């Protein structure tokens, strides 16, 4: 049996209206715009209002993605939401999104791989669609990380923001795809021995609370640069491609220093790296689809462009997706 091709039909995003700049942090935090921006590249982030839950953000991102794809919700038969900040312990945030969009067919579920979540979710959707188990999918990355922050810890609270991004992908017969558009390959990895490098202080079966974020920044930086660089090179080799073939590199937006270091190690022109960190900060699973959404709004993405998505997150988890726009 020949597997289907899985093509990208559209992307969408949503950011809360409240902009929280580096200048808005209180003096008691003992930080400054210059300190934050120099070390991270972040100037501001969006913070969700109390009524703006993960599903609230995700639904609006999905509406944008459906509009971009020019399809209606009743054509969707798979919804995968990557999030570390679900609305409830259960049911899955994906089914809340499904109901709000008016989708009654197919299935929906969540995945949790923190900042690598969108890569994991897109890989799962790709597998479903390639095998013919679904036809059109909404793949979502959405998080309200502001609710996991210790706002007295300047090593973490300055890094994160809230947002959601979504992508519509569709299965088509491979014979109808002579340009070989869509997802060319995916790769996922994890190594639990590094779990304490980026974690929360709580959980349902431990403290009964969500907890707050703890991070060993230097170690996470080292692993991110090493593993994301190797991930891109391995993905290119899998597809018999080289760095020169990349039109756009879309890394997880965690820290500008990480993204610059990866680009330098790869020898890729910085102008080919899509960076939205400055105004979004780290929105966890939402960073990659939000970056694609911003690039699409600027008409940067052209049919046939080779795009590499890459991420590393808590777990540690990491992965990549190579696709042709």
LOZA-16486 format. One line per 4 residues: number of its first residue (from 1); their letters; for each residue x, y, z of N, C-alpha, C, O. Coordinates in steps of 0.001 Angstrom, whole numbers, plus 500000, padded with zeros to 6 digits. Each point is the difference from the previous one (the first is absolute). Layout:
<nodes>
NUM) a) X,Y,Z,X,Y,Z,X,Y,Z,X,Y,Z | ...;
</nodes>
This chain:
<nodes>
1) xxxx) 500832,498811,500000,499168,501189,500000,500874,501249,500000,500889,500140,500840 | 498858,500768,498216,500752,501242,499961,499410,500977,501013,498787,500203,500057 | 502092,500393,500736,499552,500924,501024,499585,501336,499388,500509,500408,498956 | 498552,500265,501720,499576,501332,499564,501113,501020,500194,500919,499792,500793;
5) xxxx) 498989,501306,498478,500785,501194,500299,499206,500846,500982,498769,499998,499967 | 501920,500720,500902,499338,500865,500979,500478,501423,499758,501168,500324,500220 | 497918,500516,499327,500357,501377,499630,499426,500998,501004,498989,499745,500654 | 501680,501382,499442,499532,501091,500861,498999,500835,499218,500302,500494,498914;
9) xxxx) 498503,499658,501649,498960,500798,499349,499932,501423,500532,499631,500918,499268 | 500724,499276,502007,499907,501341,500571,500521,500039,501422,500086,498971,500672 | 500262,502222,499782,500442,500190,501384,499280,501211,500590,499564,500897,499278 | 500324,499106,502032,499361,501124,500690,500591,500164,501380,500653,499095,500520;
13) xxxx) 499120,502044,500061,500507,500249,501344,499124,500968,500763,499144,500679,499431 | 501087,499370,501864,499269,500946,500841,500873,500349,501196,500603,499127,500624 | 499453,502168,499684,500720,500496,501160,499058,500841,500859,499208,500775,499464 | 500864,499086,501847,499191,500862,500867,500326,501473,499748,501108,500336,499579;
17) xxxx) 497930,500526,500679,500189,501429,499732,500978,500661,500963,500652,500982,499646 | 499451,498491,501555,500832,500650,501019,501480,499808,499703,500512,498881,500045 | 500167,502214,499652,501444,499974,499742,500730,500391,501281,499738,501054,500579 | 501167,498098,499851,500758,500210,501236,501466,500134,499608,500652,499004,499688;
21) xxxx) 499869,502220,500326,501367,500243,499545,500995,499777,501135,499618,499841,501159 | 501646,500149,498488,501042,499861,501023,499958,501134,501011,500413,499833,501147 | 499086,501323,498424,499929,501156,500895,498882,499858,501040,499941,500765,500962 | 499163,498238,498836,498875,499828,500917,500329,499144,501214,499192,499907,500924;
25) xxxx) 501976,499468,499089,500370,499214,501178,500292,500946,501168,500585,501065,499806 | 499016,498552,501377,500197,500891,501164,501478,500121,500376,500804,499117,499702 | 499532,501974,500946,501378,500227,500426,500478,498910,500954,501192,499697,500064 | 497878,499722,500667,500371,498965,500971,500595,498762,499338,500676,499206,500654;
29) xxxx) 499071,500631,498042,500550,498848,499288,501490,500166,499725,500684,499040,499645 | 499813,502180,500520,501423,500289,499802,500459,499607,498596,500991,499291,499825 | 498264,501190,499186,500362,499744,498613,499743,501267,499196,499541,501004,500544 | 500753,498947,498172,499797,501159,499141,499768,499529,498572,500289,498853,499660;
33) xxxx) 499186,502045,499506,499824,499680,498585,501333,499581,499394,500063,499020,499259 | 501003,501714,501049,501308,499724,499412,500504,498617,500401,500524,499256,499170 | 499315,500408,502104,500453,498693,500497,499273,498870,499298,500619,499026,499573 | 498063,501103,500307,499196,498949,499373,500293,499903,498506,500236,498912,499474;
37) xxxx) 499746,502231,499851,500136,499995,498544,501380,499506,499563,500121,499257,499026 | 500906,501158,501695,501359,499588,499641,500172,498494,500112,500697,499394,499186 | 498675,499995,501815,500187,498576,500255,499030,499110,499246,500268,498811,499828 | 498612,501734,499718,498962,499152,499406,499502,500458,498642,499571,499179,499189;
41) xxxx) 500482,502133,500549,499390,500531,498786,498529,500320,500160,499330,500349,499028 | 500159,499536,502192,498580,500242,500269,499791,501448,500439,500689,500492,500894 | 498355,500185,498471,499635,501363,500388,498651,500038,500701,499756,500865,500841 | 499356,498185,498807,498644,499990,500559,499397,498622,499831,500526,499154,499276;
45) xxxx) 498363,500640,501404,499240,498764,499873,498536,500336,500197,499665,501064,500521 | 499452,498020,499059,498562,500192,500218,499563,499156,501187,500444,498865,500173 | 498678,501707,500640,499505,499322,501198,498487,499856,499905,499288,500982,499790 | 500230,497801,500364,498572,499725,499901,499244,500568,501207,500486,499966,501130;
49) xxxx) 498322,500554,498600,499105,500414,501071,499407,498758,500670,500058,498911,499429 | 499374,501233,501771,499483,498827,500720,499032,499132,499194,499994,498778,500150 | 499187,501846,498994,499033,499203,499240,500616,499374,498751,499364,499175,499344 | 501862,501208,500326,500647,499496,498787,500769,498712,500325,501183,500026,500338;
53) xxxx) 498115,498867,499548,500583,498695,500274,500776,499514,498776,500004,500646,498952 | 500648,498211,501202,500709,499410,498857,499051,499735,498848,500332,500285,498850 | 498483,499172,501440,499048,499714,498914,499510,501294,499358,499779,500042,498790 | 500048,501007,502000,499572,501300,499471,500992,500478,498936,499605,500394,498903;
57) xxxx) 501685,499566,501434,501027,500422,499046,500021,499068,498785,500084,500450,498858 | 499839,498251,501411,500110,499013,498925,498848,500096,499007,500204,499871,498793 | 498599,500352,501709,498831,500089,499114,500179,501128,498998,499697,499847,498817 | 500790,501268,501656,500195,501146,499102,501133,499768,499009,499931,500454,498858;
61) xxxx) 501103,498845,501570,501064,499637,499067,499482,499037,498938,500369,500100,498830 | 498772,498965,501584,499409,499046,499050,499110,500708,498988,500014,499670,498814 | 499221,501294,501650,499149,500755,499082,500835,500706,498934,499619,500046,498830 | 501521,500502,501587,500909,500645,499046,500576,498980,499024,500111,500272,498805;
65) xxxx) 500253,498561,501704,500586,498963,499149,498989,499475,498991,500341,499770,498840 | 498421,500041,501594,498951,499528,499091,499731,501028,498909,499801,499650,498837 | 500197,501616,501550,499822,501073,499021,501151,500003,499001,499790,500151,498796 | 501423,499682,501712,501180,499947,499136,499925,498834,499029,500402,500116,498843;
69) xxxx) 499076,498750,501639,499897,498791,499174,498788,500010,499078,499894,499180,499089 | 499191,501761,501158,498759,500096,499218,499183,498716,500096,499476,499502,499004 | 500429,499973,502221,499147,498844,500226,499112,500267,501212,500268,500910,500783 | 498685,498302,499366,499055,500166,501097,500270,498957,501080,500578,498952,499711;
73) xxxx) 499010,501319,501532,500273,499061,501091,499462,498594,499753,500583,499023,500469 | 498303,500868,498795,499434,498662,499809,500831,499113,499078,499658,498839,499778 | 501429,501704,499689,500917,499183,499201,501110,499389,500857,500733,499125,499538 | 499390,501333,501704,501063,499532,500889,499573,498692,500677,498898,499901,500538;
77) xxxx) 501989,499100,499427,499686,498746,500694,501093,499556,500968,500002,498860,500464 | 500925,502048,499837,501027,499712,500997,500481,501319,500597,500342,500929,499270 | 499683,499149,502055,500499,501180,500703,500997,499541,501054,499664,499215,500887 | 501566,501282,499007,501036,499674,500983,500498,501309,500591,500464,500883,499278;
81) xxxx) 499438,499232,502025,500426,501218,500687,501219,499705,500867,499933,499187,500922 | 501161,501467,498782,501197,499907,500826,499951,501101,501048,499960,501183,499664 | 500042,498430,501598,499952,500987,501077,500530,499406,501293,499833,498809,500263 | 500806,502028,500542,500394,499632,501357,499125,500704,501026,500184,499846,501208;
85) xxxx) 498843,500946,498279,499111,500768,500884,498549,499767,499590,499325,500938,499576 | 500183,497827,500544,498630,499709,499582,498975,500755,500847,500273,500380,501139 | 498548,499828,498285,498929,500649,500762,499683,499234,501275,499836,500584,501071 | 500081,498098,498792,499647,499134,501116,500901,498775,499983,500621,499687,498985;
89) xxxx) 499445,499624,502149,500748,498746,500019,499420,499047,498962,500743,499342,499273 | 497954,500586,500661,499293,499356,498890,498629,500621,499914,499516,500483,501024 | 499820,499543,497844,500381,499369,498738,501116,500759,499289,500406,501081,500428 | 500078,498340,498487,501063,500622,499215,499538,501352,499473,498834,500183,499652;
93) xxxx) 502098,500756,500297,499701,501314,499435,499545,499873,498550,499182,500794,499536 | 501340,498214,499748,499638,499799,498591,498505,499775,499810,499431,500460,499010 | 499927,498843,501917,498572,499746,499812,499179,501257,500311,498916,500186,499446 | 501598,500674,501437,499338,501284,500240,500080,500876,498756,499043,500692,499653;
97) xxxx) 502095,499270,499687,500181,500729,498741,499086,499414,498932,499354,500731,499249 | 500600,497957,500692,499153,499300,499024,498545,500446,500124,499343,500312,499006 | 500169,499712,502229,498605,500393,500228,499765,501463,499630,499001,500334,499363 | 501913,500524,501037,499836,501431,499735,500001,500302,498501,499331,500932,499553;
101) xxxx) 501413,498289,499679,500045,500204,498550,498809,499369,499285,499783,500249,498814 | 499446,498937,501902,498846,499346,499393,500366,498753,499232,499295,499602,499073 | 501819,499773,501315,500428,498755,499357,499451,498829,500813,500205,499936,501212 | 499105,499148,498132,499420,498860,500724,500538,498663,499516,499716,498964,500601;
105) xxxx) 501062,501050,498313,500547,498750,499478,501477,499862,500373,500636,500946,500466 | 499880,497865,499318,501417,499780,500239,500339,499966,501473,499164,499632,500825 | 502054,500748,499511,500441,499927,501391,500920,501166,500328,500525,500674,499113 | 499658,499545,502189,500910,501034,500468,500675,499546,501271,499393,499327,500833;
109) xxxx) 501876,501046,499314,500731,499653,501223,501170,500961,500174,500388,500702,499066 | 500168,499320,502145,501136,500860,500321,501301,499205,499987,499997,498784,500192 | 501105,501909,499582,501329,499437,500216,500774,500978,500879,499756,501206,499967 | 501179,498261,500819,500750,500837,500935,501479,499708,499823,500518,498999,500496;
113) xxxx) 500148,501894,498788,501458,499916,499857,500600,501387,500196,501091,500292,499511 | 498189,500549,501203,500396,501367,500359,500381,500769,498729,499189,500093,499079 | 502006,500450,500856,500359,500866,498876,500165,499232,498688,499980,500604,498927 | 500181,498078,501146,500053,499171,498795,498619,499525,499575,499867,499249,499034;
117) xxxx) 499109,501186,501687,498664,499450,499819,499462,500095,498594,499398,499047,499504 | 500809,502104,499830,499456,500136,498654,500666,499030,499030,499334,499456,499119 | 501971,500318,501031,500696,499031,499152,499429,498599,500225,499782,499252,499048 | 499981,500403,502207,499402,498698,500320,498600,499882,499397,499665,498984,499392;
121) xxxx) 499526,502053,500779,498623,499969,499506,499959,499910,498476,499193,499258,499440 | 501674,501497,499895,500029,499978,498536,500469,498639,499495,499513,499518,498977 | 501422,499862,501726,500454,498658,499636,498861,498994,500106,499819,499163,499115 | 499421,500919,501963,498863,499088,500176,498956,500210,498906,499492,499036,499427;
125) xxxx) 500194,502220,500289,499023,500285,498942,500492,499483,498659,499226,499441,499223 | 502045,500743,500509,500582,499507,498751,499816,498491,499875,499645,499498,498933 | 500597,499783,502158,499845,498544,499967,498548,499594,499763,499732,499106,499198 | 499338,501539,501488,498578,499718,499806,499608,500206,498540,499358,499145,499390;
129) xxxx) 501033,501990,500065,499569,500360,498646,500691,499152,498934,499376,499627,499007 | 501887,500070,501188,500706,499163,499031,499333,498627,499859,499924,499435,498909 | 499600,500053,502221,499391,498674,500006,498529,500008,499609,499370,498945,499933 | 500081,502230,499808,498603,500084,499606,499025,499901,501147,498814,499756,499780;
133) xxxx) 501666,500432,501464,499126,499920,501167,499276,501313,500282,499120,500057,500860 | 501246,500982,498425,499311,501290,500035,500318,500710,498692,500948,499641,499302 | 498245,501379,500371,500189,500711,498734,500535,501416,500192,500902,500433,499283 | 498539,500280,501683,500443,501368,500275,500122,500178,501511,499105,499614,500753;
137) xxxx) 501989,500962,499676,500268,500128,501431,500331,501434,500383,500593,500752,499227 | 499009,499600,501981,500456,501228,500658,501068,499612,501007,499752,499209,500910 | 501434,501352,498922,501100,499747,500929,500274,501313,500734,500254,501031,499378 | 499691,498915,501936,500006,501220,500816,501129,499965,501013,500291,498957,500587;
141) xxxx) 500340,502184,499614,500886,500212,501137,499444,501182,500776,499866,501090,499445 | 499810,498717,501820,499376,501075,500788,500405,499878,501459,499959,498916,500583 | 500430,502208,499995,500391,499988,501411,499764,501354,500642,500141,501042,499358 | 499494,498928,501930,499953,501204,500835,501044,499813,501108,499671,499746,501159;
145) xxxx) 501582,500387,498445,501100,499737,500918,500093,501036,501116,500674,499769,501004 | 498660,501363,498831,500034,501011,501063,499431,499443,501298,500290,500522,501076 | 498898,498420,498833,499397,499425,501201,500873,498929,500641,499631,499423,501023 | 501531,500310,498374,500950,499067,500598,501230,500711,500543,500952,499356,500439;
149) xxxx) 499028,501976,499530,501192,500753,500348,500044,500399,501469,498979,500313,500613 | 502229,499665,499931,500282,500641,501282,500460,501408,499643,501126,500194,499544 | 497999,500788,500665,500271,501354,499552,501071,500707,500833,500315,501162,499746 | 500242,498142,501244,501127,500551,500750,501329,499424,499527,501059,500391,500490;
153) xxxx) 498885,498675,498554,501208,499339,499485,500346,500588,498638,499392,499644,498990 | 501584,501255,500986,500307,500686,498753,500662,499086,498969,500067,500358,498824 | 500422,498472,501590,500625,499092,499040,498977,499285,499123,500351,499439,498962 | 498376,500579,501457,498960,499333,499206,498860,500932,499590,499509,499910,498875;
157) xxxx) 500063,500983,502022,498774,500757,499705,500177,500971,498846,499013,500409,499389 | 502229,499973,500294,500213,500927,498885,499976,499296,498650,499975,500659,498961 | 500033,498025,501039,500198,499245,498753,498719,499630,499270,500018,499795,498787 | 498866,500118,501937,498828,499345,499431,498832,500950,499753,499891,501063,500612;
161) xxxx) 499243,498515,498473,498782,500727,499696,498908,499032,499607,500201,498786,500030 | 498642,501742,499601,498828,499193,499666,499642,500168,498524,500193,501069,499422 | 499290,497872,499983,499585,500084,498604,499589,498643,499461,500138,498977,500670 | 499352,501034,498100,499577,498763,499344,500225,500110,498508,499834,501067,499408;
165) xxxx) 500544,497821,499994,500134,499910,498551,499390,498700,499517,499951,499016,500739 | 499585,500978,498025,499357,498800,499457,500355,499832,498528,500271,500969,499290 | 499720,497789,500277,500287,499665,498606,498959,498999,499501,499637,499063,500711 | 499889,501146,498067,499122,499032,499340,500847,499189,499042,500670,500554,499128;
169) xxxx) 499298,498128,501035,500702,499108,499077,498994,499037,499382,499008,499628,500627 | 501265,499978,498137,499063,499164,499242,500733,498864,499306,501111,500176,499502 | 498260,498667,500471,500535,498855,499277,499504,500024,498557,498807,500162,499746 | 502115,499675,499319,499643,499874,498589,500748,498821,499414,501074,499654,500493;
173) xxxx) 498390,499715,498462,500719,498889,499374,501372,500452,499499,500130,501073,499411 | 500872,498118,500820,501357,500384,499609,500122,500270,498507,500806,500829,499578 | 498384,498462,499616,500069,500226,498552,499463,501378,499599,500255,500484,498897 | 498991,500140,502025,499483,501348,499734,500943,501082,500526,499631,501174,500055;
177) xxxx) 501568,498438,500326,500951,500927,500602,501359,499917,499292,500994,499639,500630 | 499064,500686,498078,501258,499857,499250,501120,500904,500509,501176,499682,499820 | 498472,501457,500822,501015,500918,500519,500543,499547,501361,500898,500629,500560 | 498542,498271,499964,500406,499470,501306,499923,501070,501080,500926,500171,500793;
181) xxxx) 497942,500555,499223,499746,500982,501041,499599,499282,501279,499661,498816,499994 | 500387,501928,501095,499537,499464,501268,501123,499460,500864,501165,500356,499825 | 498466,498774,501112,500949,499484,500987,500864,498920,499363,499499,498986,499514 | 501808,501252,500500,500944,499049,499416,500494,499006,501036,500196,498825,499689;
185) xxxx) 500007,501633,501540,500453,499093,501060,499755,500629,501359,499877,501218,500129 | 500055,497924,500885,499905,500452,501391,500944,499152,500841,500327,498869,499639 | 500108,501690,501489,500896,499268,500890,499747,500456,501430,499976,501198,500283 | 499836,497840,500618,499730,500298,501405,501010,499306,500904,500449,498891,499712;
189) xxxx) 499903,501780,501392,500943,499434,500966,499630,500444,501409,499346,501026,500187 | 501075,498201,500792,499882,500417,501400,501046,499262,500823,500470,498927,499621 | 499883,501668,501509,500926,499358,500928,499663,500479,501403,500343,501116,500390 | 498981,498022,500363,499487,500366,501309,501049,500254,501062,499687,500557,501052;
193) xxxx) 501566,499042,498694,501013,500257,501032,500284,501487,500165,500621,500420,500976 | 498917,500372,498058,500185,501447,500086,498727,500725,500466,499899,501221,499880 | 499146,498030,500645,498698,500601,500321,500090,501108,501041,499197,500933,499977 | 501761,498980,500927,500095,501009,501068,500576,501326,499526,500011,500974,500752;
197) xxxx) 500468,499074,498009,500560,501255,499484,498916,501027,499712,500248,501205,500035 | 498545,498308,499681,498875,500893,499709,498730,499292,500431,499557,499055,499348 | 499860,501401,501747,498865,499296,500580,499145,500970,500801,500324,501183,500111 | 498579,498306,500450,499191,500794,500914,500093,499416,501402,500411,498856,500193;
201) xxxx) 499197,501957,500778,500088,499582,501392,498785,499194,500452,499942,499560,501148 | 499087,500242,497960,498785,499300,500416,499431,499091,498938,500562,499860,498914 | 498306,499516,501413,499305,499107,499084,498812,499371,500693,499896,500023,501226 | 499202,499411,497976,498760,499446,500547,500275,498924,501037,499381,500002,501064;
205) xxxx) 501541,499070,498648,500207,498857,500898,501091,500241,501039,500330,499101,500773 | 500234,502118,499251,501022,500300,501004,499495,501050,500980,499693,499687,501150 | 500222,501544,498396,499568,501082,500897,498527,500356,499842,499437,500711,500832 | 499946,498800,498110,498615,500379,499737,499861,501405,499463,498894,500537,499932;
209) xxxx) 502233,500070,499681,499999,501342,499416,500794,499976,498701,500737,499052,499727 | 499104,502008,499469,500760,500072,498754,501472,500260,500255,500847,499583,499209 | 499473,501103,501886,501379,500329,500307,500503,501172,499173,499243,500606,499241 | 502030,499708,500908,500639,501062,499226,501249,499443,499328,500488,498928,500356;
213) xxxx) 500023,501825,498661,501102,499521,499170,501348,500134,500722,500296,501020,500623 | 500500,497924,499273,501388,500003,500428,500862,499690,498783,499680,499086,499241 | 501403,501651,500559,500837,499768,498827,501465,500236,500316,500359,500981,500652 | 500484,498105,498879,501445,500167,500055,500430,500524,498639,500307,499234,499086;
217) xxxx) 499707,502089,500802,500127,500666,498712,501231,499635,499197,499904,499758,498796 | 501268,500197,501857,501231,499724,499262,499986,498608,499388,500418,499811,498858 | 499103,499221,501904,499953,498627,499490,498972,499862,498875,500249,499318,499007 | 498600,501330,501153,498986,499952,498944,500547,500642,498727,499783,499493,498899;
221) xxxx) 500922,501618,501258,500618,500665,498847,500940,499048,499277,499942,499877,498777 | 500920,499454,501970,500987,499102,499388,499320,498868,499241,500366,499693,498866 | 498643,499691,501770,499295,498903,499336,499216,500490,498783,499944,499317,498977 | 499455,501860,501137,499199,500527,498888,500867,500224,498772,499634,499589,498898;
225) xxxx) 501507,501056,501280,500868,500279,498854,500518,498696,499389,499992,499830,498781 | 500447,499274,502060,500563,498731,499523,498953,499144,499293,500224,499533,498883 | 498640,500265,501767,499007,499061,499479,499221,500584,498820,499654,499269,499071 | 500068,502018,500952,499282,500599,498880,500880,500057,498752,499510,499794,498890;
229) xxxx) 501775,500481,501281,500906,500003,498853,500095,498615,499387,499857,499837,498788 | 500384,499169,502048,500100,498622,499498,498690,499549,499379,499999,499282,499001 | 498879,501137,501589,498698,499612,499477,499768,500499,498585,499464,499280,499158 | 500941,501950,500586,499847,500559,498662,500878,499252,499009,499546,499649,498911;
233) xxxx) 501700,500106,501453,500922,499305,499097,499524,498579,499701,500077,499543,498859 | 499432,499763,502165,499481,498638,499788,498775,500011,499096,499841,499130,499143 | 499288,501870,501057,498791,500091,499187,500338,500278,498541,499387,499435,499095 | 501578,501428,500685,500417,500290,498626,500593,498758,499342,499722,499709,498837;
237) xxxx) 501096,499564,501917,500605,498782,499453,498940,498975,499634,500113,499323,498978 | 498861,500560,501848,498903,499067,499721,499355,500293,498653,499561,499085,499303 | 500382,502187,500334,499339,500416,498761,500975,500283,498856,499612,500548,498968 | 501665,499071,501222,501032,500245,498989,500065,501482,499626,500105,500364,498829;
241) xxxx) 499828,500476,502207,500060,501447,499824,501197,500559,500755,500608,499308,500818 | 499725,501936,498906,501080,500677,500705,499470,501294,500608,498875,500415,499721 | 501943,500211,501106,499621,501271,500606,499675,501036,498934,499124,500843,500193 | 501574,499093,498692,499774,500958,498908,498600,499895,499414,499513,500943,499377;
245) xxxx) 499833,497902,500822,498642,499808,499463,498931,500669,500855,498869,500171,499545 | 501467,500209,501686,499013,500574,500912,499647,501425,499576,500877,500845,499820 | 497829,499402,500027,499533,501367,499760,499690,500713,501304,500274,501191,500148 | 499143,498059,500817,499661,500595,501290,500233,498992,501119,499548,498858,499926;
249) xxxx) 501155,501574,501098,500148,499242,501229,499080,500637,501035,500090,501197,500271 | 499027,497994,500301,499040,500503,500994,500250,499262,501313,499415,498942,500238 | 501441,501604,500607,500297,499340,501272,498990,500379,501080,499312,501018,499910 | 500621,498137,501106,499246,500370,501200,500579,501294,500550,501216,500149,500118;
253) xxxx) 497904,500779,500216,500407,501346,500406,500205,500063,501515,499147,500498,500735 | 501993,498991,499713,500282,499986,501435,500932,501129,500411,499779,500674,501006 | 501259,499518,498205,501020,500978,500329,500745,500330,498708,500400,499096,499266 | 499786,502186,500458,500633,500382,498745,501439,499485,499915,500480,499671,498916;
257) xxxx) 500194,500260,502211,501360,499480,499994,500044,498552,499525,500915,499608,499277 | 498101,499604,501128,499940,498604,499550,499799,499947,498498,500697,499261,499305 | 498355,501518,500188,499699,499972,498572,501182,500465,499160,500278,499430,498945 | 500413,501599,501517,501174,500502,499279,501118,498967,500023,500671,499784,498991;
261) xxxx) 499530,499575,502165,501057,498992,500110,499738,498813,499085,500925,499492,499366 | 497825,500060,500559,499646,498885,499104,500247,500397,498548,500582,499235,499231 | 498973,501962,500401,500193,500466,498623,501484,500087,499656,500401,499635,498895 | 500411,500841,502032,501434,500111,499754,500640,498632,499838,500845,499807,499126;
265) xxxx) 498759,499248,501706,500561,498649,499892,499604,499338,498677,500781,499252,499412 | 498021,501028,500138,499533,499434,498732,500606,500723,498805,500046,499457,498896 | 500417,501768,501325,500502,500804,498897,498882,500544,499134,500167,500168,498792 | 498682,500108,501831,498853,500513,499260,499902,501513,500198,500238,500510,501095;
269) xxxx) 499416,500183,497852,499856,501452,500049,498926,500383,501013,498904,499441,499988 | 501413,501514,500889,499042,500413,501027,498707,500541,499410,498962,499972,500662 | 501083,500521,498099,498794,500511,499354,499017,498888,499645,498846,500272,499668 | 501607,498476,500399,499123,498864,499721,499389,499427,501278,499264,499014,499946;
273) xxxx) 501032,501590,501190,499467,499526,501275,498828,500891,500405,500157,501210,500160 | 498682,498190,500004,498816,500766,500405,500004,500152,501521,499970,499010,500732 | 500066,502243,499736,500066,500291,501428,498866,500954,500374,499902,501102,499459 | 499253,498473,501459,498897,500835,500491,500073,500180,501513,499079,500536,500618;
277) xxxx) 502002,499018,499958,500174,499985,501448,499874,501378,500631,499493,500129,501114 | 500964,500901,498183,500066,501334,500590,498694,500492,500566,499979,500608,501070 | 498926,499143,498231,498687,500472,500451,499142,498895,500619,499025,500291,500693 | 501330,498448,499062,499173,498895,500494,500562,499363,501257,499244,499449,500801;
281) xxxx) 502089,500615,499392,500706,499212,501002,499800,498518,499701,499623,499626,498889 | 500632,499539,502108,499871,498549,499808,498573,499588,500347,499613,499999,501169 | 499611,499652,497815,498620,499554,500210,499894,498483,499980,498930,499454,499727 | 502165,499867,500557,500061,498542,500105,499544,499333,498704,500587,500252,498948;
285) xxxx) 498387,498910,501099,499580,499244,498812,499495,500892,498875,499878,499544,498863 | 499827,501715,501432,499424,500889,498987,501042,500719,499155,499641,500609,498992 | 501644,499344,501381,500959,500885,499339,500157,499726,498514,500053,500939,499207 | 500023,497796,500397,500251,499693,498588,498801,500355,499123,500187,500671,498985;
289) xxxx) 498588,498913,501357,498887,500424,499134,499783,501507,500010,499588,500567,498988 | 500682,500096,502139,499896,501465,500024,501040,500636,499073,499705,500983,499321 | 501494,498467,500651,501037,500523,499119,499610,499811,498536,500211,500896,499182 | 499225,497955,500486,499538,499761,498630,498862,500948,499636,499927,500494,498875;
293) xxxx) 499196,499751,502079,498881,500928,499777,500513,501398,499700,499529,500653,499069 | 501430,499805,501715,500571,501321,499770,500705,500054,498641,499885,500994,499284 | 500839,497951,500362,500695,499962,498713,499016,500005,498844,500243,500627,498969 | 498639,498669,501207,498977,499971,498952,499374,501375,499813,499746,500421,498871;
297) xxxx) 500003,500287,502244,499404,501334,499902,500917,500970,499269,499532,500953,499376 | 501772,498806,500701,500972,500858,499318,500303,499520,498582,500860,500557,499317 | 498420,498395,500244,500193,499427,498657,501424,499503,499783,500525,500077,498890 | 500095,499416,502163,501354,499472,499878,500021,498590,499431,500967,499610,499346;
301) xxxx) 497979,499623,500896,499974,498592,499622,499440,499835,498596,498868,500397,499722 | 501931,499013,499394,499599,499824,498608,499799,498516,499695,500676,499153,500585 | 498400,500523,498502,499817,498598,499612,501324,499373,499567,500746,500567,499201 | 499519,498264,501342,501233,499305,499671,501148,500262,500954,501023,499319,499920;
305) xxxx) 498841,501661,500996,501058,500278,500969,500241,498781,500892,499056,499347,500444 | 502217,500359,499811,500353,498934,500924,500142,500605,501393,500791,500919,500214 | 498436,498556,500724,499942,500543,501357,500354,498904,500992,499490,498883,499912 | 501383,501440,501027,500357,499065,501065,499519,500571,501328,500358,501116,500376;
309) xxxx) 498830,498107,500325,499515,500358,501330,500798,499193,501023,500273,498820,499782 | 500096,501804,501319,500779,499280,501006,499674,500543,501385,499676,501177,500158 | 500415,497949,500845,499685,500436,501367,500666,499097,501018,500328,498846,499726 | 499861,501718,501466,500412,499222,501174,499210,500526,501187,499812,501208,500150;
313) xxxx) 499727,497874,500690,499219,500400,501165,500225,499076,501177,500820,499083,499944 | 498439,501172,501127,500111,499205,501207,499793,498529,499719,499211,499610,499140 | 501518,499588,501607,499904,498547,499809,501319,499263,500222,500034,499054,500787 | 501037,501338,498559,500013,500876,498835,499382,499305,498794,500159,498795,499803;
317) xxxx) 499138,501988,499405,499445,499532,498740,500533,500892,498892,500262,501182,500224 | 499900,498261,498587,500408,500822,498863,499595,499304,498708,499705,498805,499981 | 500289,501975,498938,499599,499413,498729,500033,501004,498878,500261,501185,500207 | 499471,498320,498591,500028,500854,498815,498961,499528,498988,499578,498844,499998;
321) xxxx) 500033,502082,499153,499122,499703,498870,500569,500714,498776,500318,501187,500058 | 499807,498083,498837,500409,500606,498736,498791,499997,499093,499380,498957,499794 | 500274,502213,499655,498839,500065,499137,500252,500959,498831,500823,500913,500075 | 498439,498839,498855,500050,500886,498852,498673,500738,499914,498939,499382,499909;
325) x) 501128,501941,500118,498812,500829,500086,499145,499875,498727,498950,500636,499897;
</nodes>
